[in-house]
Amino acid sequence: MSAADADSVGRVGFEAWASNPVLNAYGADMVVRIRSSFHGFARDHFNLITVGELGGEIAGWTAREGERDYISDLWVSPTHQGLGIGSALLSATLRAMRAEGLKRARIDTHAANEGAIRLYQELGFAVVWHGMQHSPAMGMMVEKVKMQQEL
């Protein structure tokens, strides 16, 4: 990804977040905060992001912020969900992690995000923790699941 893609990446991330009724049920102030968070992350961390394109447009993206074995983000545009883009992005990230010699991969999501949990389980992740955790982007405690797989 290049810095020039940051606006598109931020938009895709926000639209994916906003399309999930579980995640976007926190009110208008949260919507403003999250939109800003996605755009800021894409602008400031474009070198950590891998994008998936379809028809010349960014359809989804993944990022590895923090420890090398941690996948911090996976977002797919609502108009492209169900086409295998999330699975392809996550699979490519896992291949890169194996090539780096990492022994495990970690990812987490909101505990009520059943679609994400199902996708991660289909790709070999297992839930290793379920509880409340502070979300810096949301500025509040949220119910999360942490998942991992051995590489």
ZAMARGU-4260 file (C-alpha; in steps of 0.2 Angstrom, whole numbers, plus 5000, padded with zeros to 4 digits):
<rodrens>
0) 5000/5000/5000 | 5006/5018/4997 | 5002/5034/5006 | 4991/5039/4992 | 4979/5024/4996
5) 4976/5030/5014 | 4959/5038/5010 | 4952/5023/5002 | 4959/5011/5015 | 4952/5022/5029
10) 4935/5022/5020 | 4934/5004/5018 | 4939/5001/5036 | 4926/5013/5042 | 4912/5006/5030
15) 4916/4988/5036 | 4915/4993/5054 | 4899/5004/5051 | 4890/4989/5042 | 4891/4978/5057
20) 4876/4981/5068 | 4885/4975/5084 | 4899/4987/5081 | 4890/5002/5076 | 4877/5002/5090
25) 4887/5014/5101 | 4879/5031/5094 | 4884/5046/5083 | 4899/5052/5093 | 4907/5034/5092
30) 4904/5035/5073 | 4914/5051/5072 | 4928/5044/5083 | 4930/5028/5073 | 4929/5036/5056
35) 4944/5047/5062 | 4953/5033/5069 | 4952/5023/5053 | 4958/5037/5042 | 4972/5042/5055
40) 4978/5023/5055 | 4979/5022/5036 | 4988/5038/5035 | 5001/5035/5049 | 5003/5016/5046
45) 5002/5013/5028 | 5018/5003/5028 | 5009/4990/5039 | 4994/4988/5028 | 4991/4975/5014
50) 4977/4979/5003 | 4966/4967/4992 | 4960/4974/4976 | 4945/4969/4965 | 4941/4978/4949
55) 4955/4991/4952 | 4947/4997/4969 | 4953/4993/4986 | 4940/4979/4992 | 4949/4975/5009
60) 4964/4976/5019 | 4974/4968/5034 | 4987/4976/5045 | 5000/4970/5057 | 5002/4983/5070
65) 5012/4979/5086 | 5020/4962/5089 | 5025/4953/5073 | 5014/4938/5077 | 4998/4949/5079
70) 4986/4953/5065 | 4978/4969/5071 | 4966/4972/5057 | 4955/4963/5044 | 4942/4974/5035
75) 4932/4970/5019 | 4921/4983/5011 | 4903/4978/5013 | 4900/4978/4995 | 4914/4965/4993
80) 4910/4954/5008 | 4906/4936/5005 | 4918/4935/4990 | 4932/4927/4999 | 4943/4943/5000
85) 4944/4942/5019 | 4950/4924/5018 | 4962/4928/5004 | 4970/4942/5014 | 4971/4933/5030
90) 4978/4918/5021 | 4991/4929/5013 | 4996/4936/5030 | 4998/4919/5037 | 5009/4914/5023
95) 5020/4929/5026 | 5021/4925/5045 | 5026/4908/5041 | 5039/4914/5029 | 5046/4925/5043
100) 5048/4910/5054 | 5035/4915/5066 | 5028/4900/5077 | 5010/4907/5080 | 4998/4920/5074
105) 4986/4930/5085 | 4970/4940/5081 | 4956/4947/5091 | 4938/4953/5087 | 4922/4959/5096
110) 4915/4944/5105 | 4898/4947/5096 | 4906/4947/5078 | 4901/4930/5074 | 4906/4931/5056
115) 4924/4936/5060 | 4925/4922/5073 | 4918/4909/5061 | 4930/4915/5047 | 4945/4914/5059
120) 4940/4897/5065 | 4939/4891/5047 | 4957/4897/5044 | 4963/4887/5059 | 4962/4900/5074
125) 4955/4894/5091 | 4948/4905/5104 | 4961/4907/5119 | 4952/4921/5129 | 4935/4929/5131
130) 4933/4944/5141 | 4932/4963/5143 | 4946/4974/5136 | 4949/4992/5133 | 4947/4998/5115
135) 4958/5013/5112 | 4949/5017/5096 | 4932/5016/5104 | 4938/5023/5121 | 4929/5011/5131
140) 4928/4993/5137 | 4921/4980/5125 | 4919/4962/5125 | 4932/4953/5115 | 4939/4936/5110
145) 4957/4933/5107 | 4961/4919/5095 | 4977/4911/5089 | 4985/4897/5079 | 5001/4888/5078
150) 5010/4891/5062
</rodrens>
